[in-house]
């Protein structure tokens, strides 16, 4: 009996030591993965203006492969690490896209000018099943000159031809005019932050999963066959 007790004590001590070593390894790795996810997202955000999908898509694929390897290092199975990677990539893409929208709003607020414009033309997107049809408006200033930039777009039919409204126009003509209410970047900034936190939360979840599954694996490896 004493021999069995000593064996149990030895096994418990080994488990405790293994858990401590695993924790010391996983926590720094989890922080490193989180930092990498944020850095990769920031890099994609900065490259978005200068490069097209021909470059960005391969970069996202390389990013996904590296994430699978890193998350597997947390002790997570290959299938779980694959699902986690897909979730992180999806939320990162959404965060970068929403952040790009916020950047446009901030740029328009910074260099834009408020003018009173009249709607002189309106067109709807072609019908595509149940997809919402966006409205596109051509605007003119009071002196009859066209408001620079692309057509103003809304997700519903909000204005009529002949209606006058206040918009913020881009003097450089790169950004579409928007009404002051739609040019606010607060919602986009909060949305991008929420998607980024979701990606980091997935890293934390995988770290916990790796710790939770490590103990049963150690127990099975000591069980006599």
N, C-alpha and C positions, 0 to 999 in steps of 0.2 A: 504494500500500500504506500509506503514512504517513497518507494521508487517512482510509483505513478504520480504522487504528489509533486515530487521534484521535477518530473518530466513536464507536468502541467505548468509549474512555476517557470520552468525554462522556456516553454512555448509562449507563455504570456509575456515574458520579458522580451523574447525575440519579436513578438507581435508589436509590442510597444516601441521597441527600437526601430522596427521597420516602418511603423506609422510615422514616427518622428522624422526619419530620413526621407520618407516619401513627401511629407509636408514641407520639409526644408527645400526639397527639389521642385515641388509643384508650384508653390507660391511665387518664387521668383520667375518661373517659367510663365505662369499665368499673367503676371505683370508685364513681362516681356511681350507676350502675345497681344495683350490689350494695347500696349504702346505701338506695336506693329500695325494693328488694325487701324488705330487712329492716324498713324503716319501714312499708311497706304491710302486711306480715304482722303487725307489732306493733299497727297500727291495727285490723286485722280482729279480732285477738285481744281487744282492749279493747272493741270494739263488739259482740262476740259475745254478751255477757250482756244487753245493753240493747236490741238490735234483732234482728228476725227475718230470715228468708231474703228477705222482700220488699224489704229494703234491701241486704242483703249481696250478693245475686246481681248486681244492677246494678253495685255497687261493684267486684266481682271482674271483671266484663266491661270496665268502664272501665280498670281496672288492666291487663288483658290488652292492650287496644288501645294504651295508653301504652308497654307493654313492647315490643310489636312495633315501634313507631316508634323507641324507644331502641336496641334491638338491631340494627335495620337501620342505625342510625348507626355501628355498628362495622364496616360494610362487608360484612355478611352478606346473602345473597340473601333475597328475600321468603319463599320456601318454608322455608328453614332457620330464619329468624327466627321463623316461625310455629310450627314444631315446637319450637323452644327455648322459646318463650313458653308453649306447652301444658305442657311439662315443668315449667317454673318454677311455673306456676299450680298444677299438680297437687301438686307437692311442698310448695308454700306452704300449700295447703289442708290437706294432711295434717299439716304442722307445727303449724298453728293448732289443728286438731282435737285432736291429741295433747297440745298444751300446755294446752288447756282441760280435758282429763282430769287432767293433773297439777295444775292449779289446784284442782280439786275435791278431789283427794287431800290436797293441802297444807291446804286449808281445813278438811277433816274432821279432820286431825291436829291443827290448831291449836286448834279450839274443841270438838272431839268429846270424848266420855266413853266409857270402856270399861265395858261391862256384860256380864253373863252372861245370855244370852237363850235361849229355847226356840223351836224351829220348830213353829208351830201350823198352818201351811197351806203347800202347795206347788202350783205350777201350771207347766205347760210352755207355751212359745210354740206356736202352731198350726204344723203341719207345712207347709213350703214347699219342696218338691223336696228338693234335697240340702243346703239351708241348715241350719246347726246350730241346734238348738232350745235356747234359753236357759231356765234355771230361775229362777223367782221365788218368794221365800220371805217369808211373814209371820211376824214375830218378836214374842215377848212377853217382858217382864221377869219376874223371879221373883215380883213382886207381882201379876202378872196383867195389868198395863197394856201396851198395844201399844208397841213401839219406834217412836218418831216417824220420819216421813219416808216416802219411797216404799219399795216392797218391795225387799229385797236381791236382787240379780241375779247369777247366775254363768253361765259359758258351758258348763257341764255339770251333770249331776245329782250334786251332791256331798253333799247332806245329806238326811236323812229326817225326817218328821214325828215330833216327840217328842225329837229330838236337841237337846242343849244345846251352845252354843258361845259364845266370847267375840267380841264385835263392838264397833266404835266407832260410836256413834250421834251424830247431829247434834241438839243440843238445840233448834235452830231449826226442825227438821223439813224443811229444804230439800233435803238430800242423803240418799241411801239409805245405810243402815248397811253397813259392810264389815268383814270380818275384818282384824286388824292386818296380816297379810301382804299382803292385796290393797289396803290403803290406802297402800302405799309408792309414792311418786311418782318414784323413781329411774329406773325403766324408761321412763316417759313422758317425763321430762326428756331422757334420752339419745336417745329416739326423735325428739322434736321437734328436738333439735340436729342429728341426722343428716339429717333432711329439709331443714332450713335450709341445711346445708352442701352438700347435693346441689343445691339451687337456686342457691347461689353458685357452685358448681363449673360449672354450665351457663353462667353468665355468663362465667367464665374461658375455657371451651371455645369459646364464640362469639367472644370476643376473639381467641383464637388463630386461629380459622377466618377471621376478617376479615383478619388480617395475612397468613395463608398464601395467600389468594386474591387479595390486592391486587397482588402482584408479577406473576402471569400476566396480569392485566388490563392492567397498565401495559405489559408486553412486547407484547401483542397490539395495543395502541393505537399502538405505534411501528412495527409491522411494515408495510412497504409492501404495498399491494394492487395 
